[in-house]
């Protein structure tokens, strides 16, 4: 079982490391989205640079690379009757998140992992995911700041774990993930405080020369 568990963990990290935002940006518009806007490889920057359809693909792909490993992991750990399966599942859920934030395919750089975290949460605890997504939608609708909505949604998850009286491992894990999301959003927080953060609907102009040269 040890070798299979290692393979499962490595696979989860590699799945999380796939930079779908970069791949879709190049395939759809011939640009590297890391060079424009916020430089992020996730949904929000893809939306500014590429539009709704490719951004929706980025969202679904980034969520899937979080959800699929934990769903597969749950089935395998159950069949293996692994000891401390609950803790192993949390560790497995961490790996796609780290993969997105520190991708081996991007020299250990990456994005803020909000959508991938949502995918992991959907696989592990869908009620918390539904609450977080609902809050995200409400905050975006009221403020048009995706970054602010992501921070508030991330903070709601450990709050749910405490209110639902989940185990200490779950409380600590999701508190740490919320902290990681906040740390990854520090540039956005500074722009929010300065009043310069980009709102939903604002697009970033991509030089035509860049687009043409990469096709």
Secondary structure as GFF3:
##gff-version 3
##sequence-region A 1 215
A	DSSP	alpha_helix	2	17	.	.	.	ID=ss1
A	DSSP	alpha_helix	20	29	.	.	.	ID=ss2
A	DSSP	three_ten_helix	33	35	.	.	.	ID=ss3
A	DSSP	alpha_helix	43	50	.	.	.	ID=ss4
A	DSSP	alpha_helix	52	80	.	.	.	ID=ss5
A	DSSP	alpha_helix	85	101	.	.	.	ID=ss6
A	DSSP	three_ten_helix	104	106	.	.	.	ID=ss7
A	DSSP	alpha_helix	114	124	.	.	.	ID=ss8
A	DSSP	alpha_helix	126	143	.	.	.	ID=ss9
A	DSSP	alpha_helix	146	163	.	.	.	ID=ss10
A	DSSP	alpha_helix	168	184	.	.	.	ID=ss11
A	DSSP	alpha_helix	186	194	.	.	.	ID=ss12
A	DSSP	alpha_helix	208	213	.	.	.	ID=ss13
###
